[in-house]
Amino acid sequence: TKLGDKIRHIRKNRKLTQNDFGRLLGVSDSTVALWENNKRNPDIENLLNVSKLFNVSIDWLLSTENKTISINVPKTENTITIMGRNGDFDTYIVDDAKKQAIKSFTETLAQNNPTKKN
């Protein structure tokens, strides 16, 4: 997979327009379009910003392998990953109170769902 395809995947996975994505990085939407169409590559500063802002490794961005996104989250933080039916996923950092609320909600759903999958 090419760099531009990975940038497009990150942007769409975060449900951002090219304009929103560019605004976060300080570039124009036409620059994002050029990256996504593999017509230009981001400079090193923008590559670092993509890596930091969207929690992906530079190794993953530059790799031509089609492997899972590396997410760099400190081990001291709780995370929750939600996977959609199409295989896209979103990862969120949550505090202990939110983690407990999510756990309770999930347990309630499981108890009330007779077609629970294992």
C-alpha positions as CSV (number, residue, x, y, z in Angstrom):
1,T,0.0,0.0,0.0
2,K,1.3,3.5,-0.9
3,L,1.7,6.4,1.5
4,G,-1.2,8.3,-0.1
5,D,-3.5,5.4,0.3
6,K,-2.6,5.2,4.0
7,I,-3.2,8.9,4.5
8,R,-6.6,8.6,2.9
9,H,-7.4,5.6,5.1
10,I,-6.4,7.6,8.3
11,R,-8.5,10.6,7.2
12,K,-11.6,8.5,6.3
13,N,-11.2,6.4,9.4
14,R,-11.4,9.6,11.5
15,K,-14.4,10.8,9.4
16,L,-12.5,14.0,8.3
17,T,-12.9,15.8,5.0
18,Q,-9.7,16.7,3.1
19,N,-10.3,20.3,4.3
20,D,-10.6,19.3,8.0
21,F,-7.5,17.0,7.7
22,G,-5.5,19.7,6.1
23,R,-6.6,22.3,8.6
24,L,-5.3,20.0,11.4
25,L,-1.9,19.7,9.7
26,G,-1.7,23.3,8.5
27,V,-1.9,22.5,4.8
28,S,-4.5,23.0,2.1
29,D,-7.1,20.5,1.0
30,S,-5.5,20.4,-2.4
31,T,-2.2,19.4,-0.8
32,V,-4.0,16.5,1.0
33,A,-5.6,15.5,-2.4
34,L,-2.1,15.4,-4.0
35,W,-0.9,13.2,-1.2
36,E,-3.9,10.9,-1.3
37,N,-3.5,10.5,-5.1
38,N,0.2,9.7,-4.7
39,K,1.2,12.7,-6.8
40,R,3.2,14.3,-4.0
41,N,4.6,13.1,-0.6
42,P,4.4,15.1,2.6
43,D,7.6,16.6,3.7
44,I,9.3,15.2,6.9
45,E,7.6,17.8,9.1
46,N,4.1,16.9,7.8
47,L,4.9,13.2,8.0
48,L,5.8,13.7,11.7
49,N,2.6,15.7,12.3
50,V,0.5,12.9,10.7
51,S,2.2,10.4,12.9
52,K,1.7,12.4,16.1
53,L,-1.8,13.7,15.5
54,F,-3.2,10.4,14.4
55,N,-1.2,8.0,16.6
56,V,0.3,6.0,13.7
57,S,4.0,5.1,13.4
58,I,6.1,6.6,10.7
59,D,7.3,3.0,10.0
60,W,3.7,2.0,9.1
61,L,3.2,5.2,7.0
62,L,6.3,4.5,4.9
63,S,6.0,0.7,4.8
64,T,4.7,-0.7,1.5
65,E,3.2,-3.7,3.4
66,N,-0.5,-3.8,3.9
67,K,-0.5,-4.5,7.7
68,T,-2.5,-3.2,10.6
69,I,-2.0,0.3,11.8
70,S,0.4,0.7,14.7
71,I,-1.1,2.8,17.4
72,N,1.3,4.4,19.8
73,V,-0.6,4.9,23.1
74,P,1.2,4.9,26.4
75,K,0.5,1.6,28.4
76,T,-0.7,3.7,31.4
77,E,-3.8,4.8,29.5
78,N,-7.1,2.9,29.0
79,T,-8.1,2.6,25.4
80,I,-11.3,1.3,23.8
81,T,-11.3,0.2,20.1
82,I,-14.6,0.0,18.2
83,M,-14.6,-2.0,15.0
84,G,-17.2,-1.4,12.4
85,R,-18.7,-4.1,10.1
86,N,-16.5,-2.8,7.2
87,G,-13.3,-3.4,9.2
88,D,-12.6,0.2,10.0
89,F,-11.9,1.0,13.7
90,D,-11.6,3.9,16.0
91,T,-9.5,3.9,19.2
92,Y,-10.3,6.2,22.1
93,I,-8.4,7.0,25.3
94,V,-10.8,6.9,28.2
95,D,-10.4,7.6,31.9
96,D,-11.3,4.9,34.6
97,A,-14.8,6.2,35.1
98,K,-15.6,6.0,31.4
99,K,-14.0,2.6,31.2
100,Q,-16.2,1.3,34.0
101,A,-19.3,2.9,32.4
102,I,-18.5,1.2,29.1
103,K,-17.9,-2.1,30.9
104,S,-21.2,-1.9,32.7
105,F,-23.1,-1.0,29.5
106,T,-21.5,-3.9,27.6
107,E,-22.4,-6.3,30.4
108,T,-26.0,-5.1,30.4
109,L,-26.2,-5.5,26.6
110,A,-24.7,-9.0,26.9
111,Q,-27.3,-10.0,29.5
112,N,-30.2,-8.8,27.5
113,N,-29.0,-10.4,24.2
114,P,-30.1,-14.0,23.9
115,T,-28.1,-14.4,20.6
116,K,-24.8,-13.5,22.2
117,K,-21.7,-14.5,20.1
118,N,-18.7,-16.2,21.7
